[in-house]
Amino acid sequence: MNRANSHALFNRAAQVTPGGVNSPVRAFRAVGGDPVFIERGEGAYLTDVDGNRYLDCIGSWGPLLMGHAHPRIVAAITAQLAKGTTYGAPTALEAQLAEEICAAVPSVEMVRLVSSGTEATMSAIRVARGYTGRNKIVKFEGNYHGHADFLLAKAGSGVATLGLPECAGVPVAVTADTITLPYNDISAVLELFENYSAEIACVILEPVVGNMGCVPPAKGFLETLRDVTQKSGSVLIFDEVMTGFRIAYGGAQTKYGVTPDMTTLGKIVGGGLPLGAYGGKREIMQVVAPLGSVYQAGTLSGNPIAVSAGLAMLSLLKEGGAALYERLEEIGERVAESFRESARNENIPVIVNQVGSMLTVFFTEAKEVTDYASAKTSDTARFAKWFRALLDSGIYFPPSQFEAAFLSAIMSDSDIEHLTNSARSAFQSLASH
C-alpha cells in the first residue's frame, strides 16, 4: 500500500504535536513506521488519506459498536446541531440519557454526565473519598483509568505500550495513598483488607481489562472484591468505560452478576462523541455538589450534541436486544478460534483472550494470560510483525500488544472472512521468517 500522504502528514504533525499524535495509543512507535492518517469512516471500514481501505478492528478504541457514520446517529447529531452546540444550561436530553443509564446499569441510581472517561474515574474516586472520609484507594496492575495523577501507578494502555516505568510529572506524594495489586489475585486482596480495611476509600478496577490486552476476571475475583468492600465500608467502583454497553447492555456487572457501588462509563455511551458518566447508589451520589460538599463541574458536561449521539446509540442497542449481543459474542468467538487455529498450524505460541466483541492475541509461551505479569511475557517484536502484515492486507488492528481489539456488530460474514484470512496469512508470514 502506498502511504505517502500519511507519511507527509505525520512529519507535519510531528513539528507541532508531541509524537505527531494527540493520544499515545495512536502512535505506531511500538510497531514501527508512521501512523496511518484517516480521512473517513463508513460502516465497518476506514479509508486513509492515500485512499487505502481497512476493516476497522478498533472502532475508535471502543465507542463505535454500530460502525462509522451510522445513519441514525448522524441524523441525531445533525438535528441537534441546527439547534446549537452548547448552552451551559440544563436540557431535557440530559435527563433522558440519565434515565436510560439508570435503567440499564444495575449499580446506578443517580448519574452525573462529564466529557471523558478520565473525568469520570477521577470524579468517582473523589466522591468515594468524600463519602467515606478515607484516603487510600486500591487499583490493579495493568488497569488504566485515565491520566489523573493518582491513577497512573502501574497503569496499562499507552503506559504499558511505551514501556514507561512510571509517569514523569506525578509527585510521589500524589500516589502515596494509591495501593496497587496484581489483577485476579484473590489472596493479595484478602491480605490487604485484613491489614488496611478501615483506611480504604475505594477499590477501582476494569471488570474485564482492556488496557493490558483483553483479560477477563478469574472465577470468584469480582465476588471477593464485592464481599471485602461491603464488609469494610469501602466503595467498589467498576470502570466500565470500555465494557459498558459493549459486553452486555448493562455492562460487565450484568454479565457477571456482581453489582458495584459506583460505575464509570464512556465510549459507547457517547455514541462516538466525547462523553463520560459516573454514577452509583443514591446515598453516595448525593455527596456531589450542589447537593453535597464534593465539587465537580464541567463547562461542556452533558453537551447536547454528544448526548443526542449517546441516546441514538442506546436506542439502537436496545432495539437490537439479546440477539445483537449474541451476534457480537458469536463474532468474537469465531474470530478468536480462527486466530488460535492459524497460530497452531504455524507452531506459533499465542494466547487469545476474548470476551464478547473484545479480544487480544498475546504472542507468549505462557499457559494463560490472567494479569499484567503474564501479559508482559508477550513477544512485542513478533506482535509488531504480525500487525504490519495485517495492516498491509487491509486490517486496522490495535498498534499495541497491550490494547484490546473491538469488533463491531455490523461486520458481515465476508468482513470476518477477510479478517481471519488476513490473520492466517500474517501467521504464515511469521513462520516463514
C-alpha positions as CSV (number, residue, x, y, z in Angstrom):
1,M,0.0,0.0,0.0
2,N,1.2,3.5,-0.8
3,R,1.1,5.7,2.3
4,A,3.0,8.7,1.1
5,N,0.3,11.2,2.2
6,S,0.1,9.7,5.7
7,H,3.9,9.9,5.9
8,A,3.9,13.5,4.9
9,L,1.1,14.4,7.4
10,F,2.9,12.6,10.2
11,N,6.1,14.6,9.5
12,R,4.0,17.8,9.5
13,A,2.1,16.9,12.7
14,A,5.3,15.9,14.5
15,Q,6.5,19.5,14.2
16,V,3.6,20.9,16.2
17,T,2.3,17.9,18.2
18,P,4.2,15.7,20.7
19,G,5.0,12.5,18.7
20,G,2.7,13.7,15.9
21,V,-0.4,12.4,17.7
22,N,-2.9,13.6,20.2
23,S,-3.0,10.3,22.2
24,P,-0.1,8.0,22.6
25,V,-2.1,4.9,21.6
26,R,-2.4,6.3,18.1
27,A,1.3,6.3,17.5
28,F,2.9,3.3,15.8
29,R,6.1,3.6,17.8
30,A,5.6,0.1,19.3
31,V,5.1,-1.5,15.9
32,G,7.4,0.6,13.7
33,G,6.7,3.0,10.9
34,D,4.4,6.0,10.8
35,P,0.7,6.1,11.9
36,V,-2.0,5.9,9.3
37,F,-3.9,9.2,8.9
38,I,-7.6,8.6,8.4
39,E,-9.9,10.6,6.0
40,R,-13.2,9.0,6.7
41,G,-15.1,6.0,8.2
42,E,-18.1,4.2,6.7
43,G,-19.7,1.2,8.3
44,A,-17.1,-1.3,9.3
45,Y,-14.3,0.3,7.2
46,L,-11.8,3.2,7.4
47,T,-10.2,5.0,4.4
48,D,-6.9,6.7,4.9
49,V,-5.6,9.9,3.2
50,D,-3.9,7.8,0.5
51,G,-7.2,6.0,-0.4
52,N,-6.3,2.7,1.3
53,R,-9.3,0.9,2.8
54,Y,-9.1,-1.0,6.1
55,L,-11.5,-3.2,8.0
56,D,-11.7,-1.4,11.4
57,C,-11.0,-3.6,14.4
58,I,-10.5,-0.7,16.8
59,G,-13.8,1.3,16.4
60,S,-12.2,4.4,17.8
61,W,-11.0,2.3,20.8
62,G,-14.4,1.0,21.6
63,P,-17.2,3.6,21.0
64,L,-18.3,2.5,17.5
65,L,-20.1,-0.7,18.3
66,M,-22.5,0.1,15.4
67,G,-19.8,1.2,13.0
68,H,-18.9,4.5,11.5
69,A,-21.4,7.2,10.5
70,H,-24.5,5.2,11.4
71,P,-27.4,7.0,9.8
72,R,-29.5,7.2,13.0
73,I,-26.6,8.6,15.0
74,V,-25.7,11.1,12.2
75,A,-29.3,12.2,12.0
76,A,-29.5,12.8,15.7
77,I,-26.3,14.8,15.7
78,T,-27.4,16.9,12.7
79,A,-30.8,17.6,14.2
80,Q,-29.3,18.9,17.4
81,L,-26.5,20.8,15.6
82,A,-29.2,23.0,14.0
83,K,-30.4,24.0,17.5
84,G,-27.0,25.0,18.8
85,T,-23.8,23.3,20.0
86,T,-23.8,24.1,23.7
87,Y,-25.8,26.1,26.2
88,G,-24.2,25.9,29.6
89,A,-27.7,25.2,31.0
90,P,-29.7,22.0,31.6
91,T,-31.6,20.3,28.8
92,A,-34.3,17.6,28.6
93,L,-31.8,15.5,26.7
94,E,-29.5,15.2,29.8
95,A,-32.4,14.0,31.9
96,Q,-33.4,11.5,29.3
97,L,-29.9,10.0,28.9
98,A,-29.5,9.8,32.7
99,E,-32.8,7.9,32.9
100,E,-31.6,5.5,30.2
101,I,-28.3,4.9,32.1
102,C,-30.0,4.4,35.4
103,A,-32.5,1.9,33.9
104,A,-29.7,-0.1,32.2
105,V,-26.8,-0.3,34.7
106,P,-27.7,-2.2,37.9
107,S,-25.5,-0.1,40.2
108,V,-26.6,3.3,39.0
109,E,-29.4,5.1,40.8
110,M,-28.1,8.6,40.1
111,V,-25.6,9.7,37.4
112,R,-23.5,12.8,36.6
113,L,-22.5,13.4,32.9
114,V,-19.0,14.5,32.1
115,S,-16.9,14.8,29.0
116,S,-14.4,11.9,29.2
117,G,-13.6,8.6,30.8
118,T,-10.7,10.2,32.7
119,E,-13.1,12.8,34.2
120,A,-15.5,10.0,35.2
121,T,-12.9,7.9,37.0
122,M,-11.2,10.9,38.6
123,S,-14.5,12.2,39.9
124,A,-15.8,8.8,41.1
125,I,-12.7,8.4,43.3
126,R,-13.1,11.9,44.7
127,V,-16.7,11.1,45.5
128,A,-15.7,7.8,47.1
129,R,-13.2,9.6,49.3
130,G,-15.7,12.3,50.2
131,Y,-18.4,9.7,51.0
132,T,-16.1,7.5,53.2
133,G,-13.9,10.1,54.7
134,R,-10.9,7.9,53.8
135,N,-7.9,8.5,51.6
136,K,-6.4,5.2,50.4
137,I,-7.5,3.8,47.0
138,V,-6.8,0.3,45.5
139,K,-6.2,-0.3,41.8
140,F,-4.8,-3.2,39.9
141,E,-1.6,-3.5,37.8
142,G,-2.3,-3.1,34.1
143,N,-5.6,-1.4,34.6
144,Y,-5.9,2.0,33.1
145,H,-8.4,4.5,34.4
146,G,-7.4,7.7,32.6
147,H,-4.5,10.0,33.1
148,A,-5.3,11.5,36.5
149,D,-2.1,11.7,38.5
150,F,-3.0,9.3,41.3
151,L,-4.2,6.6,38.8
152,L,-1.0,6.4,36.7
153,A,0.8,3.9,39.1
154,K,1.5,0.7,37.2
155,A,-1.1,1.6,34.5
156,G,-1.9,-0.2,31.3
157,S,-2.8,1.2,27.9
158,G,-0.2,3.6,26.4
159,V,1.9,3.5,29.6
160,A,2.4,-0.3,29.0
161,T,2.8,0.1,25.2
162,L,5.6,2.6,25.6
163,G,7.2,0.7,28.4
164,L,7.2,3.6,30.8
165,P,8.2,2.5,34.3
166,E,6.2,5.4,35.8
167,C,4.8,8.6,34.5
168,A,7.1,11.6,34.9
169,G,5.5,14.7,36.4
170,V,3.5,12.8,39.0
171,P,4.7,13.7,42.5
172,V,5.4,10.7,44.8
173,A,3.1,12.3,47.4
174,V,0.2,12.2,45.0
175,T,0.4,8.4,44.6
176,A,1.2,7.7,48.3
177,D,-2.3,6.7,49.0
178,T,-2.6,4.5,45.8
179,I,-2.2,0.8,46.5
180,T,-1.6,-1.4,43.5
181,L,-2.3,-5.1,43.5
182,P,-1.9,-7.9,40.9
183,Y,-5.2,-8.3,38.9
184,N,-7.1,-11.6,39.6
185,D,-5.0,-12.2,42.8
186,I,-7.7,-13.0,45.4
187,S,-5.1,-13.8,48.2
188,A,-3.5,-10.4,47.8
189,V,-6.9,-8.7,48.1
190,L,-7.7,-10.6,51.2
191,E,-4.4,-9.9,52.8
192,L,-4.6,-6.2,52.1
193,F,-8.1,-5.8,53.6
194,E,-7.1,-7.8,56.6
195,N,-4.5,-5.1,57.4
196,Y,-5.9,-1.8,55.9
197,S,-9.7,-2.2,55.6
198,A,-10.5,0.8,57.8
199,E,-8.3,3.1,55.6
200,I,-9.5,2.1,52.1
201,A,-11.9,4.6,50.5
202,C,-12.4,2.6,47.3
203,V,-11.3,-0.2,45.0
204,I,-11.4,0.6,41.3
205,L,-10.9,-1.9,38.5
206,E,-11.8,-2.8,35.0
207,P,-14.1,-5.8,35.5
208,V,-12.9,-7.1,32.1
209,V,-9.5,-5.5,31.5
210,G,-8.9,-4.0,28.0
211,N,-5.8,-1.9,28.7
212,M,-3.2,-4.7,29.1
213,G,-4.9,-6.5,26.4
214,C,-8.2,-8.3,27.0
215,V,-8.1,-10.1,30.4
216,P,-11.3,-11.5,31.9
217,P,-11.8,-11.8,35.7
218,A,-10.9,-15.1,37.3
219,K,-13.6,-17.1,38.9
220,G,-14.5,-15.6,42.3
221,F,-12.4,-12.4,41.8
222,L,-15.2,-9.9,41.4
223,E,-17.3,-11.7,44.1
224,T,-14.4,-11.4,46.5
225,L,-14.0,-7.7,45.9
226,R,-17.7,-7.2,46.4
227,D,-17.5,-9.1,49.7
228,V,-14.5,-7.4,51.2
229,T,-15.5,-3.9,50.2
230,Q,-19.0,-4.4,51.6
231,K,-17.6,-5.6,55.0
232,S,-15.1,-2.8,55.2
233,G,-17.4,0.1,54.1
234,S,-15.2,0.8,51.1
235,V,-16.7,1.8,47.8
236,L,-16.4,-0.7,44.9
237,I,-16.0,1.1,41.6
238,F,-16.3,-0.7,38.2
239,D,-14.6,1.2,35.4
240,E,-16.9,0.2,32.6
241,V,-15.7,2.9,30.2
242,M,-14.8,0.0,27.8
243,T,-17.2,-2.7,28.9
244,G,-20.3,-0.6,29.5
245,F,-22.9,-1.4,26.8
246,R,-20.3,-3.5,24.9
247,I,-20.2,-6.9,26.5
248,A,-23.8,-6.6,27.7
249,Y,-26.4,-3.8,27.6
250,G,-25.9,-3.2,31.4
251,G,-22.2,-3.8,31.2
252,A,-19.9,-6.4,32.9
253,Q,-21.9,-6.1,36.1
254,T,-24.9,-7.5,34.2
255,K,-22.8,-10.3,32.5
256,Y,-21.1,-11.4,35.7
257,G,-23.9,-10.7,38.2
258,V,-21.8,-8.6,40.6
259,T,-23.1,-5.1,41.4
260,P,-20.6,-2.5,42.5
261,D,-21.4,0.7,44.4
262,M,-20.3,3.0,41.6
263,T,-19.7,2.7,37.8
264,T,-17.8,4.9,35.4
265,L,-18.9,5.0,31.7
266,G,-17.6,6.5,28.4
267,K,-17.0,5.5,24.8
268,I,-20.3,3.8,23.7
269,V,-22.4,5.9,26.0
270,G,-21.5,8.9,23.9
271,G,-22.2,7.3,20.5
272,G,-18.7,8.3,19.2
273,L,-18.6,11.8,20.7
274,P,-16.8,13.0,23.8
275,L,-19.0,12.0,26.7
276,G,-18.5,10.2,30.0
277,A,-20.5,9.5,33.1
278,Y,-20.1,8.3,36.7
279,G,-22.9,7.1,38.9
280,G,-23.9,4.8,41.7
281,K,-26.1,4.4,44.8
282,R,-28.2,7.4,45.5
283,E,-26.7,7.9,49.0
284,I,-23.2,8.1,47.6
285,M,-24.1,10.4,44.7
286,Q,-25.9,12.8,47.0
287,V,-22.5,14.0,48.3
288,V,-21.9,15.6,44.9
289,A,-22.4,19.4,44.6
290,P,-24.8,21.1,44.6
291,L,-26.4,18.5,47.0
292,G,-23.2,17.8,48.9
293,S,-19.7,19.0,49.5
294,V,-17.8,17.1,46.8
295,Y,-17.3,19.6,44.0
296,Q,-17.1,18.6,40.3
297,A,-18.0,20.7,37.3
298,G,-17.5,21.0,33.6
299,T,-18.4,23.6,31.0
300,L,-19.3,21.1,28.4
301,S,-20.7,18.3,30.6
302,G,-23.9,17.0,29.2
303,N,-23.2,18.6,25.8
304,P,-26.4,18.3,23.8
305,I,-24.7,17.1,20.6
306,A,-22.9,14.3,22.5
307,V,-26.0,13.4,24.5
308,S,-28.0,13.2,21.3
309,A,-25.5,10.8,19.8
310,G,-25.5,8.7,23.0
311,L,-29.3,8.5,23.1
312,A,-29.3,7.4,19.5
313,M,-26.7,4.7,20.2
314,L,-28.5,3.3,23.2
315,S,-31.7,3.3,21.3
316,L,-30.1,1.1,18.6
317,L,-28.7,-1.2,21.2
318,K,-32.0,-1.6,23.0
319,E,-33.7,-2.4,19.7
320,G,-31.0,-5.0,18.9
321,G,-31.7,-6.6,22.3
322,A,-30.3,-10.0,23.2
323,A,-29.9,-11.0,19.6
324,L,-27.4,-8.2,19.0
325,Y,-25.2,-9.3,21.9
326,E,-25.4,-12.9,20.9
327,R,-24.2,-11.9,17.5
328,L,-21.3,-10.0,19.0
329,E,-20.3,-13.0,21.1
330,E,-20.6,-15.2,18.1
331,I,-18.3,-12.9,16.0
332,G,-15.8,-12.7,18.8
333,E,-15.7,-16.4,19.4
334,R,-15.4,-17.1,15.7
335,V,-12.5,-14.7,15.2
336,A,-10.7,-15.8,18.3
337,E,-10.9,-19.5,17.5
338,S,-9.7,-18.8,13.9
339,F,-6.7,-16.9,15.3
340,R,-5.9,-19.8,17.6
341,E,-6.1,-22.4,14.8
342,S,-4.0,-20.3,12.4
343,A,-1.3,-19.8,15.0
344,R,-1.4,-23.5,16.0
345,N,-1.0,-24.6,12.3
346,E,2.2,-22.5,12.1
347,N,3.5,-23.6,15.6
348,I,3.4,-20.0,16.8
349,P,2.6,-19.9,20.5
350,V,-0.2,-17.4,21.3
351,I,-2.9,-17.0,23.9
352,V,-6.1,-15.4,22.5
353,N,-8.3,-13.9,25.2
354,Q,-11.9,-12.9,24.2
355,V,-15.0,-11.6,25.9
356,G,-17.8,-10.7,23.6
357,S,-16.5,-8.4,20.9
358,M,-13.3,-7.6,22.8
359,L,-10.2,-9.8,22.1
360,T,-6.4,-9.8,22.2
361,V,-3.8,-12.1,20.6
362,F,-0.9,-12.4,23.1
363,F,2.4,-13.7,21.5
364,T,3.5,-15.6,24.5
365,E,4.5,-19.1,25.6
366,A,2.6,-18.6,28.9
367,K,-0.1,-21.1,29.5
368,E,-2.6,-18.3,30.1
369,V,-2.7,-14.5,30.4
370,T,-4.6,-13.6,33.6
371,D,-2.7,-10.5,34.9
372,Y,-0.1,-7.8,34.0
373,A,2.9,-10.1,34.7
374,S,1.7,-12.8,32.3
375,A,0.7,-10.2,29.7
376,K,4.2,-8.7,29.8
377,T,5.7,-12.1,28.8
378,S,4.5,-11.3,25.3
379,D,6.9,-11.0,22.4
380,T,6.2,-7.5,21.3
381,A,8.6,-7.7,18.3
382,R,6.7,-10.7,16.9
383,F,3.4,-8.9,17.5
384,A,4.7,-5.9,15.6
385,K,5.5,-8.0,12.5
386,W,2.0,-9.6,12.7
387,F,0.4,-6.2,13.0
388,R,2.3,-4.9,10.0
389,A,1.2,-7.9,7.9
390,L,-2.4,-7.3,8.9
391,L,-2.2,-3.6,8.1
392,D,-0.8,-4.3,4.6
393,S,-3.7,-6.7,4.0
394,G,-6.3,-4.0,4.9
395,I,-6.9,-4.8,8.5
396,Y,-6.7,-1.9,11.0
397,F,-5.8,-3.7,14.3
398,P,-4.6,-2.0,17.5
399,P,-0.9,-1.0,17.1
400,S,0.0,-2.4,20.5
401,Q,0.3,-5.8,22.1
402,F,-1.4,-4.4,25.2
403,E,-4.6,-3.0,23.7
404,A,-7.8,-4.9,23.0
405,A,-9.4,-5.1,19.6
406,F,-13.0,-4.1,19.4
407,L,-15.2,-5.7,16.7
408,S,-18.5,-4.1,15.6
409,A,-21.9,-5.5,15.3
410,I,-22.2,-4.5,11.6
411,M,-19.3,-6.7,10.5
412,S,-20.6,-9.1,7.8
413,D,-19.6,-12.7,7.2
414,S,-17.4,-11.6,4.4
415,D,-15.8,-9.0,6.6
416,I,-15.0,-11.7,9.2
417,E,-13.6,-13.9,6.5
418,H,-11.4,-11.1,5.3
419,L,-10.1,-10.7,8.9
420,T,-9.5,-14.4,9.5
421,N,-7.9,-15.0,6.1
422,S,-5.6,-12.0,6.6
423,A,-4.6,-13.1,10.1
424,R,-3.9,-16.6,8.7
425,S,-1.6,-15.1,6.1
426,A,0.1,-13.0,8.7
427,F,0.8,-16.0,10.9
428,Q,2.2,-17.8,7.8
429,S,4.5,-14.9,7.1
430,L,5.8,-15.0,10.6
431,A,6.5,-18.7,10.3
432,S,8.4,-18.3,7.1
433,H,10.9,-15.7,8.5
